[in-house]
């Protein structure tokens, strides 16, 4: 029984000892960073600013998506009726359209009401008084249901409504939205390209910083190898240093993004008031903050790993 307990106790002791060594080296690497505060702070700021740009562009794409989703649900179709259609026929058409399962609401605008609205909006009331007759047709403003408010489905609904004999012309207010979606897709591709380039720059920056740290401790590393330390043991603190650079750089990036979004939200508030809109910018969610920091840690580890694998192996103790 004692023989079976000893291997288990030995394994547990090794696991605890390994965890303890990792904790010691992880915490000790923080001290190594602050021995060169200027270099550390500058590196962290560069990493944070480098990650701020793609994170901010991501938020703009996300908010653009929210906007297009809201405008999709608010898509409307304007049907201009023929001049020969009477008020009674227009009322009958309104009831017919209201029964359509793809239509949520139908608003009838008579020619007189349309002219009055145009006078108020255009400011040309005095000039319009000289017209012999009202040139505006009766109009049906149709709001599709949420299921039929996408660009393709709304266009299909318009084509269906244009076949009605009372309809002279129709207009779908979604062409600009299609262009906006195309622009958002282009910006999304740009975000991916810029993020890739900046991530590569982050890896190179951290790799160069770790390389300088290794060269500064070249003699100490040679002594450690002389007394039997393995490359894995020696490179571990440098890997932790890269991870700490990533953590701190990711936090700086999140702070910078939050500050920028606060500034943009303040500037946007004046614009939304002019258009009587309640839209607000969406900032970083918790999972997005975690993703930024996690990605920064991976970049930090990648840069430090590439550096230590090359430079620590090249250091060998020499006999004097």
N, C-alpha and C positions, 0 to 999 in steps of 0.2 A: 504493500500500500504506500509505503514511504517512497518506493522507487517510482510509482506512477505519479505522485504529487510533485516530485522534484522537476521533471521536464515541464509540467504545466506551470510551476512556479518560475522556472527559468524563462519560459516564453513570456509570461506576464511581466517579469522584471525587464526583459529586453524591450518589450513594447513601451513600458513606462519610461525606461531610460531613453529610448528613441524619441518619444514625444517631448520629454524634458529637454533633450539636446536641440530639437527643432524650435521649441519655445525660447530657449536661451539665445540661439542664433538669430531668430526672428526679432526678438526684442533688442539684442545687441546691435543688429544692423541699423536700427533707428538711431542709436548713439553714433554709429559711424557716419550716418548722413549729416547729423548736426555738428560734426567736427569740421565740416566745410559748409557753413550755413549759406554763404553767398551762392556757391555753385548749386547747392540743393534747392534753394528758393527759386533761382532763375530757371533751373530745369523743370521744376514743378509748374511754374507759371507758363513756360513755353508749352508744356504738355497740356495744361488746362486750356490755354487759348487755342491750341491746335484742335482740341476736341470740341471746343465751343461752336466753331463754325458749322460742322456737319450736324451737330445736335440742334442748333438753331434752325438750320434749313429743314431738318426733319419736322420740327414743330410747325414751320410755315406750310409744309406739305400736308401735315395732319389737319391744320386749321382750314386749309383750302378744301380738304375733303369734307369737313363739317359743313362748310359754306355750300358746296355743291349739293350735298345731301339735303340741306334745308331748301335750296332753290329748286331741286328736283321735285320735292313735295309741294312746292308753290307754283309749279308750272301752270300756265294758263293758255287757252286757245281763244282767239278772237275770230268770230264768224260774222262777216258783213253780209247782210241779207239783200236780196234784190229790191229795187225801188218799187216794184209792183206788189210786194208782200204787204198785206194790210196788218193792222194792229191785232185783229182777231186771229189771223193766220200765224202771226208771230207768237201769240200767246199759246196757240195749239202746238207750235213747234217747241216752245219752251217746256211744256208738259211732256212731250214726246222725248225730248233729250233728258229730262230729269229721270225718266224711267230707265235710262241706259245704265247698265251695271258698271260701266267704266267711268261714269261721270259722277262727281261728288256734288257739284253745285252748278247751277245755270243762272246767270244774271242777265236780264233783258234791259237794254239801254235803247230807249226810243230816240228817233232823230232829234226831237226837240230837247230832250235831256242831254244828248250828246253835244248839241250845239251850245247849250248853256254851260256845260262843263268846260268846253273848249274856250268859251269867252273868259271864264274865270282863270283858267290855267295859262292862256296865251297873252292875256292883257289886251286883246284886239277887239274889245267889245264895241267900240265906236265904229271901227271899220267894218265889222261884220253886220252892223245895222243897215248898211247900204245894199246887202244882198237881196235879190228878188225872191229867192227861195232857199230853203235849207238844203245844202249840198250833201249833208252827211247821211249815210244810210243807217237803218236800224242795225243794232249790233247785239250779238249774243256772246257774253264772256263765259267761257266754260272752264271749270277747274276740274281736272281729272282726279280720280281716286288715287290713293297712295300707291296702289299696285300698278296703276297705268300712268304714273307720272315720270317715268324714266324717259330719256331722250328717244329711244327706239319706239317704245310703246305709245308715247304722246304723238310722235310723227305718224304712226299707224292709225291712231284715233282721228287725227286731222284728215288723213286721206279718206277715211270712212265718212266723215262728216261733210266733206266737199262733194260727195255724191248726192247730197240732199238737194231737191229741186229748188228750195227756197234760198239756198246759199249762193251768193255771187263770188265771194272770195273768202279765204281763211288765212290766218297767220298764227304761227307757233313761235312763242317767245323763248325758244330754247337753242337757237343757232349759236348765240353768244356763249351759252353754257357748254355746248360741244367744244367750242374753241378753248374755253377755260379748262375743260378737262384735258384737252390735248396739251395745253401749256403746263398744267400740273404734272402730266406724265413726263414731259420734257424735263421739268425741274426735278422730278424724282430721279430720273436718270443722271442728272448733273450731281445730285446729292450723293448718289452711289459712287460716281467717279471721283468727286472731291474727297469724300470720306476715305476712299481707298488710298489716294495719294497722301492724305494727311496721316493716315494710320502708318503708312510706310515711313513717313518722316518721323513719327513718334518712335518707331522701332529703332531707327538710325540714331536719333538723339539719345535715347536711353542706352543703346549699345555703345555709343562713343563715351557717354558719361561713366559707364561701368568700366570701359577700357582704361580711362584715365585713373579710376580708383584702383584698378588692378596694378597698373604701372607704378602708382605711388606706394603700393605695398609689395613691390616685387621682392625686396629683400626678406620681408617677413614670410612671404609665401615660400621662398626658397628654403628658409629655415624650417618651416612646418613640413615641407616635403622631406627634408633631411632627417627629421625625427620620426618619419613614417606616416604622416598624414596623407590621406588619399585625395585625389582630385575632387571627388564628390563632396568630401567633407569641407575642402577649402572653398569650393565654388558656391556652397549653400548660402553663406551670408550675402554674397553678391546677388544671388537669385532673389533672396528676400528683399534686398535693397531695390531691385527692379520692381518687385510687387508693391513696395511702399510708394515708390514713385508713381505707379499706376493708381493706387488708391487716392493719394493726395491730389494727383493731377485730375482724376475723375471728379473728386469733390469740388475742386476749383472750377472745373467745366460746368458742373451743375449750378454752382453759385452764379457764375457769369451768365448762364442761360436764363436763370430766374430774374436776374437784374435786367437783362435785355427785354424779357417778356413783360416785366413790370413797366418799363419805359414805353414799349410799344402799346401796351394796354392803355396807358394814360393818353398817348397820342391818338389811339383809335377811338377812345371814348368821345372826343369831340366830333369825329366823323360820323359815328353811329347816331349821335344826337341829331345831326343834320338830316339823316335819313330815317330817323325815328325807328332805329333798329335796336334790338336787345342783344345783339351778338357780342360775345366776349371771347377773347383769346384763351385757348386751352394751353396750360403750361405742362410741365413734366409730371407725368403720373409716377407713382412709386415704382412700378415695374420698369419704367423708362430710366429712372435714376439708378436703379440697381443694374440695368443693362449697360449704362454708360460706365459706371464704376467697374463692373465686371470686365467689360471690353478693355478698359484702360489697364486693368491688372494683367490681362492676357497679353496686351501689347508690351507692358513693362517686363513681364517674364520672358517674352520672345526676344526682346532686345538684349536683355541681360544674359539669356542663355546663349545666344549667338556669340556674344562677346567672351563669356567665360570659357566656352568650349574651345575657342581659338587661342586665347592669350594665356590661360592658366596652364594648358598643356605645354605651351612653349617655354614656360619657366622651369628650369631644372637647376638643382643645387650644384654648385661647382666646388671642388676641393681646392683650397688655397695652399 
